[in-house]
Amino acid sequence: MKLTRRNFLELTGAAALATVSRSLGFSQSNKDVSGKIRVAYPPTMAALPLVKGTQESFFLSESESSTFSKNGLGVSLITSKSPSDAARLVSGGKADCSITDLASAIYGVKGTGNLKVLSTAFDPNEMDRYYGLLTSNLYDISTISDLIKNWLDKSGKKSIVLSKRRDEHYSTDKLIESSGLEVDDSTYYLDGEDLISRMTGLLNGNYISAVLPEPLLTLALENPQFKDYQANLIETYGGIVKPPFVFVFNQKFLNSSPELVDKFYESWDKAIEDTNKSNNLQLLGLTTDIITGTFPSLKNAIEGAELTEEFANLFEVPNFSAPEALDESIYDSVLNWTIAKGYLSSRVDFDSVFGGHPSVLSNSK
């Protein structure tokens, strides 16, 4: 069966789904909702259960409430261009909660004290290929050793584009070190926080190399709309322990609305269950919403692509696990890295970053 993104939405009747992540601050129906929470998310696989949980089901003219609203919780989804951007929205009070990377959470606590990590949100180690180190197909590069020894220099074009100071920088350092090579930040890396711009820049030949997470990774490698512009994959970070994505909450919101936080975690468990029951073709519809909501100029390239089961199955979709307590050893590893790099001048106590939601702590015992 071959169908485009537009046909897919028409056939499933999911008109509301198409708007979920295309407008900043999208809100669900307020029917039977006793409280609201604003959640920021980046265009990564980590956001799938969140968008799934806000999806209303349609059959003919009847609609069924979303997972979150069934639990009396209204959710406003706020798109962000990167995990660090999502964390800043919470720190600045423009969002109550976000999915972000661990390093961004640490910086937020150190910088403003407005954030608290309550649990993990997504473990990229559950996937064989979450991050990928990609190169432009305009260059004949097949190994990380070849890239680093023969191609990289201090020019922006011939650098690895990633979010510096963040978890993917940490993981890329570990990847290079595991390959027996020395890390040289000033030569190797170019800061590119916007994930979508990073992907399009790589495909257009503006950059020689970039780090991309799923689902952008597979989209850059396989989307038929890009034809001769697909990237080349040279490393999948196999064997590299990657820090988890975490839920960070605004401290003021935690103090004023603990019952809404409880409802969020109750709903999240159900959203994970529903996501794990979905097939790849259904989830591909959600991932394209996540991407086009962040970067509308990609809308035609993605919506015009044929959505076949074969294309959908190219994306590795993890079996999402329940939130867990933050592992202090991983926290220490990332914190020590930020200090060694000079990004932080002093330590941040684990207890000042991690609060731990009661349901997560009880499940972790």
Residue frames relative to the residue before (quaternion, step in Angstrom):
aa qw qx qy qz dx dy dz
M 1.0000 0.0000 0.0000 0.0000 0.00 0.00 0.00
K 0.0831 -0.7982 0.5961 0.0263 3.56 -0.80 1.04
L 0.1527 0.7766 -0.5985 0.1239 3.54 -0.86 0.93
T 0.4435 -0.6699 0.5197 0.2906 3.53 -1.19 0.52
R 0.7013 -0.4405 0.3462 0.4408 3.54 -1.33 0.18
R 0.6514 0.5162 -0.3271 0.4496 3.60 0.93 -0.86
N 0.6662 0.4925 -0.3042 0.4702 3.58 0.91 -0.89
F 0.6107 0.5639 -0.3476 0.4339 3.54 1.04 -0.79
L 0.6712 0.4883 -0.2981 0.4713 3.56 0.94 -0.89
E 0.6510 0.5164 -0.3201 0.4550 3.57 1.01 -0.81
L 0.6824 0.5039 -0.2936 0.4408 3.55 0.90 -0.92
T 0.7170 0.4217 -0.2552 0.4928 3.58 0.99 -0.76
G 0.3963 -0.7386 0.4623 0.2893 3.57 1.25 -0.28
A 0.4541 0.7177 -0.4288 0.3078 3.56 1.25 0.28
A 0.0013 0.8421 -0.5389 0.0201 3.58 0.65 1.06
A 0.6649 0.5034 -0.3153 0.4528 3.57 0.97 -0.80
L 0.5933 0.5853 -0.3653 0.4146 3.57 1.07 -0.70
A 0.6342 0.5615 -0.3376 0.4105 3.57 0.99 -0.78
T 0.7187 0.4270 -0.2513 0.4878 3.58 1.16 -0.46
V 0.3976 0.7661 -0.4572 0.2143 3.57 1.25 -0.24
S 0.8415 0.1296 -0.0486 0.5222 3.57 0.67 -1.01
R 0.5135 0.6664 -0.4187 0.3421 3.58 1.11 0.46
S 0.7615 0.2505 -0.1904 0.5667 3.58 1.19 -0.10
L 0.5288 -0.6549 0.4414 0.3108 3.53 -0.86 1.00
G 0.8373 0.1706 -0.1384 0.5008 3.53 -0.87 0.97
F 0.1814 0.7937 -0.5572 0.1636 3.61 1.04 0.64
S 0.1390 -0.8004 0.5803 0.0569 3.58 -0.91 0.90
Q 0.4631 -0.6611 0.5161 0.2864 3.54 -1.11 0.70
S 0.6773 -0.4222 0.3903 0.4591 3.52 -1.35 0.02
N 0.3778 -0.7546 0.4962 0.2042 3.55 -0.95 0.88
K 0.3805 0.7381 -0.4820 0.2794 3.58 1.26 0.13
D 0.8584 0.0348 -0.0691 0.5070 3.56 -0.90 1.04
V 0.4902 0.6457 -0.4407 0.3854 3.59 1.16 0.52
S 0.2358 -0.8049 0.5336 0.1084 3.57 -0.77 1.05
G 0.8074 0.0410 -0.0206 0.5883 3.58 1.21 -0.28
K 0.2905 -0.7690 0.5516 0.1416 3.55 -1.23 0.47
I 0.0718 -0.7697 0.6331 0.0406 3.52 -1.24 0.60
R 0.2787 -0.7481 0.5828 0.1516 3.58 -0.99 0.88
V 0.0503 -0.8248 0.5623 -0.0304 3.58 -0.58 1.17
A 0.2041 -0.7715 0.5949 0.0964 3.57 -0.78 1.07
Y 0.0000 0.8107 -0.5844 0.0366 3.56 -1.03 0.78
P 0.3981 -0.7059 0.5324 0.2445 3.59 -1.15 0.61
P 0.5671 -0.6084 0.4229 0.3597 3.64 -1.20 0.33
T 0.4219 0.6785 -0.4888 0.3502 3.56 0.52 1.21
M 0.7113 -0.4546 0.3314 0.4213 3.55 -1.34 0.25
A 0.5621 0.6330 -0.3773 0.3754 3.59 1.15 -0.57
A 0.6833 0.5132 -0.2843 0.4346 3.60 1.14 -0.58
L 0.4256 0.7427 -0.4540 0.2473 3.63 1.18 -0.21
P 0.6959 0.4512 -0.3160 0.4606 3.67 0.70 -0.86
L 0.6059 0.5620 -0.3572 0.4352 3.58 1.09 -0.66
V 0.7026 0.4393 -0.2700 0.4904 3.58 0.83 -0.96
K 0.6061 0.5438 -0.3471 0.4651 3.58 1.08 -0.69
G 0.6846 0.5112 -0.2824 0.4362 3.58 0.95 -0.86
T 0.7031 0.4224 -0.2648 0.5070 3.59 1.21 -0.39
Q 0.5004 0.6681 -0.4156 0.3613 3.58 1.30 0.02
E 0.2576 -0.7364 0.6060 0.1557 3.55 -0.92 0.96
S 0.3553 -0.7385 0.5372 0.1993 3.59 -0.96 0.88
F 0.1399 -0.7974 0.5845 0.0535 3.56 -1.03 0.84
F 0.0639 0.7520 -0.6559 0.0163 3.53 -1.11 0.74
L 0.7913 -0.0959 -0.0179 0.6035 3.55 -0.39 1.31
S 0.7998 -0.2674 0.1854 0.5044 3.61 -0.69 -0.98
E 0.5928 0.5819 -0.3600 0.4247 3.57 1.27 -0.05
S 0.1354 -0.7817 0.6031 0.0831 3.56 -1.09 0.69
E 0.2399 -0.7514 0.5997 0.1348 3.52 -1.19 0.65
S 0.5478 -0.6516 0.4185 0.3166 3.54 -0.90 0.94
S 0.5599 -0.6068 0.4517 0.3381 3.54 -1.22 0.54
T 0.7016 -0.4626 0.3406 0.4216 3.53 -1.31 0.27
F 0.6859 0.4826 -0.2934 0.4589 3.59 0.87 -0.90
S 0.7039 0.4647 -0.2907 0.4518 3.61 0.83 -0.92
K 0.5654 0.5774 -0.3886 0.4426 3.61 1.16 -0.48
N 0.7088 0.4284 -0.2404 0.5063 3.53 1.18 -0.62
G 0.5937 -0.6196 0.3433 0.3818 3.57 1.29 0.33
L 0.6092 0.5534 -0.3458 0.4507 3.57 1.24 0.37
G 0.2298 -0.7530 0.6026 0.1307 3.56 -0.79 1.03
V 0.1301 -0.8055 0.5767 0.0422 3.58 -0.90 0.92
S 0.1511 -0.7379 0.6516 0.0902 3.54 -0.99 0.92
L 0.2188 -0.7859 0.5671 0.1135 3.57 -0.62 1.12
I 0.1085 -0.7887 0.6046 0.0255 3.55 -0.89 0.99
T 0.3328 -0.7582 0.5275 0.1901 3.56 -0.57 1.14
S 0.0225 -0.7689 0.6384 0.0278 3.55 -1.18 0.60
K 0.5238 -0.6880 0.4197 0.2760 3.55 -1.11 0.67
S 0.7916 0.0620 -0.0236 0.6074 3.57 1.27 -0.21
P 0.6555 -0.4968 0.3759 0.4269 3.60 -1.22 0.25
S 0.6626 0.5071 -0.3193 0.4493 3.59 0.95 -0.81
D 0.6071 0.5395 -0.3432 0.4718 3.57 1.10 -0.68
A 0.6358 0.5291 -0.3221 0.4606 3.59 1.01 -0.82
A 0.6531 0.5095 -0.3140 0.4641 3.59 0.98 -0.81
R 0.6438 0.5261 -0.3278 0.4487 3.59 0.98 -0.80
L 0.6111 0.5532 -0.3561 0.4402 3.60 1.04 -0.68
V 0.6617 0.4816 -0.2987 0.4909 3.58 1.05 -0.75
S 0.6542 0.5234 -0.3128 0.4474 3.56 0.90 -0.91
G 0.7276 0.4303 -0.2312 0.4817 3.56 1.05 -0.80
G 0.5464 -0.6574 0.3759 0.3577 3.58 1.29 0.04
K 0.5137 0.6480 -0.4230 0.3705 3.61 1.24 0.20
A 0.7443 0.1673 -0.1431 0.6306 3.56 1.34 -0.15
D 0.4513 -0.6926 0.4956 0.2665 3.56 -1.16 0.59
C 0.7893 0.0645 0.0244 0.6101 3.55 1.17 -0.66
S 0.0358 0.7955 -0.6044 -0.0233 3.56 -1.20 0.39
I 0.3998 -0.6151 0.6114 0.2966 3.47 -1.43 0.24
T 0.1402 0.8038 -0.5618 0.1366 3.56 -0.63 1.07
D 0.5673 -0.5777 0.4463 0.3811 3.56 -1.28 0.04
L 0.6687 -0.5494 0.3295 0.3774 3.55 -1.21 0.54
A 0.6430 0.5284 -0.3369 0.4402 3.61 0.91 -0.85
S 0.6473 0.5149 -0.3248 0.4586 3.60 0.95 -0.83
A 0.6272 0.5311 -0.3344 0.4612 3.58 1.05 -0.74
I 0.6494 0.5142 -0.3162 0.4626 3.58 0.95 -0.85
Y 0.6575 0.5010 -0.3117 0.4686 3.60 0.90 -0.91
G 0.6483 0.5371 -0.3193 0.4350 3.58 0.98 -0.83
V 0.6609 0.4873 -0.3025 0.4841 3.56 0.97 -0.86
K 0.6655 0.5036 -0.3041 0.4594 3.57 0.93 -0.86
G 0.7285 0.4724 -0.2469 0.4303 3.55 0.94 -0.92
T 0.8405 0.1469 -0.0416 0.5199 3.59 0.82 -0.94
G 0.3295 -0.7533 0.5035 0.2656 3.57 1.08 -0.63
N 0.5082 0.6819 -0.3985 0.3435 3.56 1.31 0.11
L 0.6939 0.4924 -0.2539 0.4599 3.59 1.26 -0.30
K 0.0247 -0.7564 0.6517 0.0495 3.50 -1.34 0.41
V 0.3168 -0.7163 0.5900 0.1958 3.56 -0.97 0.91
L 0.1631 -0.8093 0.5575 0.0876 3.59 -0.73 1.04
S 0.7992 -0.1033 0.0806 0.5866 3.60 1.15 -0.42
T 0.5727 -0.4873 0.4856 0.4458 3.49 -1.35 -0.13
A 0.2881 -0.7431 0.5758 0.1821 3.57 -1.25 0.45
F 0.7885 -0.0770 0.1039 0.6013 3.57 1.05 -0.81
D 0.2312 -0.7707 0.5825 0.1151 3.54 -0.99 0.90
P 0.3043 -0.7847 0.5082 0.1827 3.63 -0.32 1.18
N 0.5717 0.5952 -0.3834 0.4146 3.58 1.24 -0.29
E 0.5349 0.6146 -0.4074 0.4126 3.59 1.28 -0.11
M 0.6984 0.4149 -0.2532 0.5253 3.58 1.28 -0.25
D 0.5083 -0.6357 0.4842 0.3208 3.56 -1.10 0.68
R 0.8041 0.1031 -0.0141 0.5854 3.55 1.08 -0.74
Y 0.0577 0.7960 -0.5982 0.0725 3.56 0.01 1.27
Y 0.7552 0.2198 -0.1291 0.6039 3.58 0.86 -1.00
G 0.0443 -0.7679 0.6356 0.0667 3.52 -1.24 0.48
L 0.2852 -0.7007 0.6227 0.1996 3.56 -1.13 0.73
L 0.0779 -0.8403 0.5358 -0.0288 3.55 -0.39 1.29
T 0.1517 -0.7532 0.6267 0.1298 3.54 -1.28 0.40
S 0.5795 -0.5693 0.4535 0.3666 3.54 -1.23 0.50
N 0.4626 -0.6870 0.4766 0.2946 3.59 -1.00 0.75
L 0.4928 0.6381 -0.4377 0.3980 3.59 1.28 0.14
Y 0.7230 0.3632 -0.2106 0.5486 3.55 1.31 -0.29
D 0.3804 -0.7172 0.5396 0.2231 3.56 -1.07 0.75
I 0.2582 0.7579 -0.5421 0.2552 3.56 0.25 1.32
S 0.0795 -0.8464 0.5265 0.0033 3.59 -0.63 1.07
T 0.7865 0.2238 -0.1289 0.5610 3.62 1.17 -0.37
I 0.5971 -0.5624 0.4305 0.3766 3.54 -1.25 0.42
S 0.6073 0.5540 -0.3500 0.4492 3.58 1.09 -0.66
D 0.6533 0.5022 -0.3095 0.4746 3.57 0.96 -0.86
L 0.6356 0.5392 -0.3267 0.4456 3.58 0.94 -0.89
I 0.7444 0.4332 -0.2351 0.4506 3.57 0.73 -1.07
K 0.7285 0.4534 -0.2548 0.4459 3.58 0.86 -0.92
N 0.8275 0.3008 -0.1078 0.4616 3.58 0.93 -0.86
W 0.7783 0.3869 -0.1832 0.4594 3.59 1.14 -0.39
L 0.6979 0.5055 -0.3007 0.4087 3.58 0.85 -0.88
D 0.0846 0.7591 -0.6445 0.0355 3.54 -1.17 0.69
K 0.7127 -0.4840 0.3021 0.4081 3.59 -1.23 -0.10
S 0.5012 0.6270 -0.4496 0.3920 3.60 1.22 0.08
G 0.6065 -0.5920 0.3896 0.3604 3.57 -1.11 0.66
K 0.6541 0.5353 -0.3277 0.4221 3.57 0.96 -0.83
K 0.7749 0.3153 -0.1736 0.5195 3.57 0.93 -0.83
S 0.4746 0.6038 -0.4748 0.4299 3.52 0.68 1.23
I 0.4814 -0.5961 0.5340 0.3574 3.54 -1.32 0.15
V 0.2455 -0.7855 0.5535 0.1277 3.58 -0.57 1.15
L 0.2264 0.7455 -0.5968 0.1916 3.57 -0.78 1.09
S 0.5665 -0.5473 0.4584 0.4116 3.57 -1.27 -0.04
K 0.2822 -0.7767 0.5397 0.1606 3.56 -0.32 1.23
R 0.7993 0.2846 -0.2590 0.4617 3.51 -1.24 0.72
R 0.6584 0.5213 -0.2998 0.4526 3.61 1.25 -0.08
D 0.7662 -0.3938 0.2511 0.4414 3.56 -1.33 0.06
E 0.6695 0.4937 -0.3269 0.4485 3.61 0.93 -0.76
H 0.5803 0.5385 -0.3640 0.4906 3.59 1.21 -0.45
Y 0.6264 0.5320 -0.3128 0.4762 3.56 0.98 -0.92
S 0.7011 0.4702 -0.2730 0.4614 3.60 0.81 -1.01
T 0.6521 0.5097 -0.3203 0.4608 3.60 1.04 -0.73
D 0.5870 0.5433 -0.3603 0.4801 3.58 1.09 -0.64
K 0.6692 0.4932 -0.2988 0.4686 3.59 0.90 -0.94
L 0.6330 0.5344 -0.3297 0.4529 3.59 1.03 -0.77
I 0.6722 0.4874 -0.2985 0.4707 3.60 0.88 -0.93
E 0.6583 0.5046 -0.3115 0.4636 3.58 0.95 -0.85
S 0.6540 0.5138 -0.3178 0.4553 3.60 1.04 -0.75
S 0.6494 0.4981 -0.3077 0.4853 3.57 1.26 -0.39
G 0.5469 -0.6456 0.3782 0.3757 3.59 1.30 0.13
L 0.5666 0.5861 -0.3802 0.4369 3.57 1.26 0.40
E 0.4501 -0.6807 0.5071 0.2775 3.56 -1.22 0.48
V 0.4164 -0.7081 0.5201 0.2337 3.54 -1.08 0.83
D 0.0089 0.7715 -0.6353 0.0334 3.56 -0.98 0.92
D 0.2978 -0.8094 0.4784 0.1652 3.57 0.03 1.32
S 0.6811 0.5242 -0.3103 0.4062 3.58 0.84 -0.97
T 0.7175 0.4083 -0.2460 0.5079 3.59 1.16 -0.55
Y 0.7517 0.4791 -0.2343 0.3880 3.54 0.81 -0.99
Y 0.8323 0.3166 -0.1025 0.4433 3.56 0.81 -0.98
L 0.1140 -0.7347 0.6645 0.0746 3.49 -1.25 0.71
D 0.4090 -0.7277 0.4944 0.2424 3.58 -0.78 1.02
G 0.1304 0.7768 -0.6019 0.1318 3.56 -0.72 1.13
E 0.1648 -0.8542 0.4861 0.0830 3.55 0.25 1.26
D 0.6674 0.5127 -0.3018 0.4480 3.59 0.97 -0.88
L 0.3672 -0.7785 0.4683 0.1996 3.59 -0.36 1.27
I 0.6778 0.4938 -0.3050 0.4513 3.58 0.91 -0.87
S 0.6542 0.4961 -0.3127 0.4776 3.59 0.94 -0.83
R 0.6011 0.5560 -0.3493 0.4556 3.56 1.11 -0.68
M 0.6750 0.4925 -0.2956 0.4631 3.58 0.93 -0.90
T 0.6944 0.4681 -0.2911 0.4625 3.58 0.82 -0.95
G 0.6223 0.5416 -0.3401 0.4514 3.59 1.07 -0.69
L 0.6413 0.5140 -0.3161 0.4739 3.56 1.04 -0.79
L 0.6891 0.4885 -0.2836 0.4541 3.58 0.88 -0.96
N 0.6900 0.4644 -0.2738 0.4830 3.58 1.11 -0.63
G 0.5347 -0.6538 0.3946 0.3617 3.60 1.26 -0.04
N 0.4157 0.7111 -0.4732 0.3125 3.59 1.24 0.28
Y 0.7598 0.2134 -0.1271 0.6008 3.56 1.23 -0.55
I 0.4680 -0.6693 0.4979 0.2918 3.54 -1.16 0.58
S 0.8134 0.0228 0.0454 0.5795 3.57 1.09 -0.74
A 0.0308 0.7935 -0.6072 0.0287 3.56 -1.19 0.56
V 0.3607 -0.6730 0.5961 0.2483 3.53 -1.32 0.41
L 0.0246 0.7962 -0.6036 0.0347 3.58 -0.86 0.97
P 0.3288 -0.7195 0.5719 0.2172 3.59 -1.10 0.69
E 0.5658 -0.5209 0.4800 0.4221 3.55 -1.30 0.09
P 0.5897 -0.1426 -0.7917 -0.0715 1.59 -2.18 1.31
L 0.4558 0.6978 -0.4533 0.3161 3.61 1.25 -0.09
L 0.5642 0.6133 -0.3768 0.4044 3.57 1.14 -0.62
T 0.7236 0.4124 -0.2483 0.4946 3.59 0.72 -1.04
L 0.6054 0.5572 -0.3584 0.4411 3.58 1.05 -0.69
A 0.6748 0.4901 -0.2927 0.4678 3.59 0.98 -0.83
L 0.7024 0.4722 -0.2585 0.4657 3.57 1.12 -0.68
E 0.8529 0.2636 -0.0486 0.4480 3.56 0.91 -0.93
N 0.5010 0.6824 -0.4481 0.2873 3.64 1.10 -0.43
P 0.4048 -0.7457 0.4696 0.2441 3.64 -0.56 1.10
Q 0.5687 0.6009 -0.3881 0.4061 3.60 1.18 -0.40
F 0.6724 0.4914 -0.2972 0.4670 3.58 1.17 -0.52
K 0.1846 -0.8468 0.4825 0.1266 3.59 1.34 -0.30
D 0.8628 -0.0284 0.0287 0.5039 3.61 -0.53 -1.12
Y 0.6179 0.5767 -0.3389 0.4132 3.59 1.25 0.07
Q 0.3699 0.7446 -0.4938 0.2548 3.59 1.22 0.16
A 0.4520 -0.6756 0.5168 0.2686 3.53 -1.19 0.65
N 0.3957 -0.6742 0.5621 0.2701 3.55 -1.37 0.13
L 0.3152 -0.7458 0.5601 0.1750 3.56 -1.01 0.86
I 0.0729 -0.8201 0.5658 0.0457 3.58 -0.77 0.97
E 0.8057 0.0691 -0.0543 0.5858 3.64 1.16 -0.41
T 0.2294 -0.7928 0.5545 0.1066 3.59 -1.08 0.78
Y 0.4796 -0.6899 0.4228 0.3395 3.61 1.27 0.23
G 0.2255 0.7953 -0.5274 0.1961 3.56 1.10 0.63
G 0.8150 0.2290 -0.1878 0.4980 3.56 -0.88 0.97
I 0.5904 0.5451 -0.3787 0.4593 3.60 1.26 -0.09
V 0.3387 -0.7324 0.5533 0.2069 3.59 -0.76 1.04
K 0.1558 -0.8175 0.5531 0.0389 3.56 -0.50 1.24
P 0.5030 -0.6551 0.4606 0.3251 3.62 -0.90 0.83
P 0.5140 -0.6536 0.4538 0.3205 3.60 -1.11 0.58
F 0.4615 -0.5654 0.5774 0.3660 3.52 -1.33 0.27
V 0.1773 -0.8038 0.5643 0.0645 3.56 -1.07 0.74
F 0.4193 -0.6305 0.5798 0.3009 3.52 -1.37 0.32
V 0.0424 -0.7689 0.6373 0.0285 3.57 -0.82 1.00
F 0.1643 -0.7828 0.5968 0.0642 3.54 -1.03 0.87
N 0.5182 -0.6057 0.5066 0.3284 3.51 -1.18 0.65
Q 0.5097 -0.6882 0.4208 0.2992 3.58 -0.76 1.03
K 0.6317 0.5323 -0.3370 0.4517 3.59 1.00 -0.74
F 0.6511 0.5062 -0.3093 0.4734 3.58 1.02 -0.82
L 0.6201 0.5435 -0.3359 0.4553 3.58 1.03 -0.78
N 0.6938 0.4858 -0.2761 0.4544 3.55 0.93 -0.90
S 0.7546 0.4195 -0.2145 0.4567 3.57 0.98 -0.86
S 0.8252 0.1967 -0.0601 0.5261 3.61 1.06 -0.67
P 0.0383 0.8389 -0.5420 0.0317 3.62 0.70 0.98
E 0.6186 0.5572 -0.3532 0.4267 3.60 1.09 -0.63
L 0.6383 0.5110 -0.3290 0.4724 3.61 1.12 -0.61
V 0.6006 0.5397 -0.3498 0.4750 3.56 1.12 -0.63
D 0.6286 0.5266 -0.3246 0.4714 3.58 1.03 -0.81
K 0.6638 0.5005 -0.3023 0.4663 3.57 0.92 -0.91
F 0.6144 0.5550 -0.3467 0.4407 3.57 1.05 -0.75
Y 0.7010 0.4626 -0.2785 0.4658 3.59 0.84 -0.95
E 0.6110 0.5312 -0.3511 0.4704 3.59 1.06 -0.67
S 0.6837 0.4807 -0.2756 0.4750 3.58 0.95 -0.90
W 0.6194 0.5623 -0.3446 0.4259 3.58 1.02 -0.78
D 0.6231 0.5421 -0.3419 0.4483 3.58 0.97 -0.79
K 0.6755 0.4726 -0.2883 0.4871 3.58 0.98 -0.86
A 0.6277 0.5383 -0.3357 0.4511 3.60 1.03 -0.75
I 0.6236 0.5238 -0.3296 0.4776 3.57 1.08 -0.73
E 0.6402 0.5291 -0.3178 0.4575 3.55 0.94 -0.89
D 0.6825 0.4808 -0.2874 0.4695 3.59 0.90 -0.92
T 0.6358 0.5299 -0.3246 0.4577 3.58 1.03 -0.78
N 0.6796 0.4967 -0.2891 0.4559 3.57 0.91 -0.89
K 0.6494 0.5058 -0.3140 0.4731 3.59 1.21 -0.43
S 0.6008 0.5938 -0.3506 0.4044 3.59 1.23 -0.43
N 0.4161 -0.6854 0.5272 0.2815 3.57 -1.16 0.55
N 0.7127 -0.4819 0.3006 0.4116 3.56 -1.28 0.32
L 0.6375 0.5367 -0.3425 0.4339 3.59 0.99 -0.76
Q 0.6457 0.5053 -0.3142 0.4786 3.58 1.02 -0.78
L 0.6895 0.4773 -0.2795 0.4675 3.57 0.94 -0.88
L 0.5773 0.5711 -0.3825 0.4408 3.58 1.13 -0.54
G 0.6003 0.5532 -0.3533 0.4569 3.57 1.09 -0.66
L 0.6679 0.4891 -0.2964 0.4763 3.57 1.01 -0.81
T 0.6575 0.5164 -0.3261 0.4412 3.60 0.93 -0.82
T 0.6514 0.5008 -0.3350 0.4611 3.59 0.97 -0.69
D 0.5954 0.5353 -0.3633 0.4765 3.59 1.13 -0.55
I 0.6383 0.5359 -0.3245 0.4474 3.56 0.96 -0.89
I 0.7055 0.4768 -0.2647 0.4526 3.57 0.90 -0.98
T 0.7202 0.4408 -0.2702 0.4626 3.60 0.74 -1.01
G 0.5818 0.5696 -0.3808 0.4382 3.59 1.17 -0.41
T 0.6936 0.4642 -0.2681 0.4812 3.56 1.11 -0.67
F 0.8083 0.0968 -0.0041 0.5808 3.56 1.00 -0.81
P 0.2245 -0.8452 0.4668 0.1315 3.62 0.28 1.26
S 0.6024 0.5829 -0.3817 0.3895 3.63 1.05 -0.54
L 0.6216 0.5204 -0.3506 0.4690 3.60 1.25 -0.22
K 0.3980 0.7672 -0.4456 0.2334 3.56 1.29 -0.18
N 0.6996 0.4750 -0.2891 0.4488 3.61 0.79 -0.97
A 0.6550 0.5234 -0.3180 0.4426 3.57 0.97 -0.86
I 0.7208 0.4282 -0.2475 0.4857 3.55 1.01 -0.80
E 0.6965 0.4680 -0.2914 0.4593 3.57 0.85 -0.91
G 0.6697 0.5025 -0.3055 0.4535 3.58 1.14 -0.54
A 0.5385 0.6298 -0.4035 0.3880 3.57 1.26 -0.25
E 0.4843 -0.6433 0.5042 0.3122 3.55 -1.10 0.68
L 0.2293 -0.7626 0.5915 0.1263 3.55 -0.87 0.98
T 0.0721 0.7880 -0.6035 0.0984 3.53 -0.12 1.29
E 0.6229 -0.5155 0.4088 0.4233 3.55 -1.22 0.30
E 0.6152 0.5545 -0.3500 0.4378 3.58 1.05 -0.72
F 0.6669 0.4826 -0.3000 0.4820 3.58 0.96 -0.87
A 0.6522 0.5242 -0.3161 0.4471 3.58 0.92 -0.89
N 0.6935 0.4936 -0.2801 0.4437 3.58 0.97 -0.83
L 0.5007 0.6257 -0.4370 0.4084 3.59 1.28 -0.02
F 0.6513 0.4993 -0.3035 0.4842 3.57 1.20 -0.58
E 0.3007 -0.7284 0.5845 0.1933 3.54 -0.86 0.96
V 0.0855 -0.7914 0.6050 0.0183 3.56 -0.63 1.14
P 0.3615 -0.7625 0.4916 0.2152 3.60 -0.61 1.05
N 0.4410 -0.5849 0.5769 0.3613 3.51 -1.34 0.10
F 0.3111 -0.8007 0.4812 0.1746 3.56 -0.14 1.30
S 0.2634 -0.7741 0.5609 0.1296 3.54 -0.92 0.97
A 0.6214 -0.5480 0.4104 0.3810 3.55 -1.27 0.39
P 0.6207 -0.5386 0.4033 0.4025 3.62 -1.16 0.49
E 0.1377 -0.7879 0.5981 0.0503 3.53 -1.11 0.75
A 0.6082 -0.5105 0.4442 0.4149 3.53 -1.31 0.18
L 0.5426 -0.6250 0.4543 0.3294 3.55 -1.10 0.69
D 0.4058 -0.7130 0.5245 0.2279 3.57 -0.85 1.02
E 0.3973 -0.7565 0.4670 0.2276 3.57 -0.52 1.17
S 0.6205 0.5447 -0.3591 0.4352 3.62 1.06 -0.60
I 0.6441 0.4891 -0.3195 0.4937 3.60 1.04 -0.72
Y 0.6058 0.5525 -0.3399 0.4606 3.55 1.04 -0.81
D 0.6770 0.4978 -0.2929 0.4563 3.59 0.84 -0.98
S 0.6376 0.5367 -0.3294 0.4437 3.58 0.99 -0.80
V 0.6800 0.4654 -0.2878 0.4880 3.59 0.92 -0.91
L 0.6471 0.5210 -0.3243 0.4523 3.60 0.94 -0.86
N 0.6616 0.5035 -0.3100 0.4611 3.60 0.88 -0.91
W 0.6207 0.5405 -0.3289 0.4632 3.58 1.09 -0.73
T 0.6620 0.5029 -0.3172 0.4564 3.61 0.91 -0.88
I 0.6611 0.4924 -0.3070 0.4757 3.59 1.05 -0.72
A 0.6491 0.5179 -0.3173 0.4580 3.59 0.95 -0.87
K 0.6768 0.4802 -0.2814 0.4818 3.59 1.09 -0.69
G 0.4883 -0.6693 0.4297 0.3591 3.57 1.22 -0.37
Y 0.4382 0.7036 -0.4564 0.3234 3.58 1.23 0.26
L 0.7506 0.1324 -0.1072 0.6384 3.55 1.23 -0.54
S 0.3726 -0.7532 0.5000 0.2097 3.56 -1.01 0.79
S 0.7980 0.1361 -0.0726 0.5825 3.58 1.22 -0.35
R 0.6291 -0.5686 0.3860 0.3633 3.53 -1.26 0.39
V 0.2361 -0.7163 0.6362 0.1627 3.52 -1.33 0.45
D 0.4434 -0.7232 0.4587 0.2645 3.58 -0.54 1.15
F 0.5809 -0.6080 0.4255 0.3345 3.54 -1.01 0.86
D 0.6856 0.5067 -0.2872 0.4368 3.58 0.90 -0.93
S 0.6393 0.5141 -0.3378 0.4615 3.60 1.15 -0.44
V 0.6750 0.4587 -0.2824 0.5043 3.59 1.27 -0.37
F 0.7965 0.2844 -0.1272 0.5182 3.56 0.83 -1.01
G 0.1760 -0.7922 0.5789 0.0790 3.54 -0.74 1.11
G 0.2632 -0.8013 0.4988 0.1998 3.57 0.95 -0.83
H 0.2564 -0.7577 0.5796 0.1554 3.56 -0.55 1.15
P 0.6099 -0.6048 0.3602 0.3640 3.63 -0.92 0.82
S 0.6650 0.5018 -0.3220 0.4498 3.61 0.91 -0.83
V 0.6475 0.5073 -0.3163 0.4726 3.58 1.08 -0.71
L 0.6632 0.5113 -0.3050 0.4536 3.56 0.93 -0.89
S 0.6636 0.4995 -0.3109 0.4621 3.59 0.97 -0.80
N 0.6686 0.4930 -0.3006 0.4686 3.59 1.06 -0.72
S 0.6638 0.5246 -0.2941 0.4446 3.56 1.20 -0.53
K 0.5765 0.6081 -0.3787 0.3930 3.57 1.22 -0.30
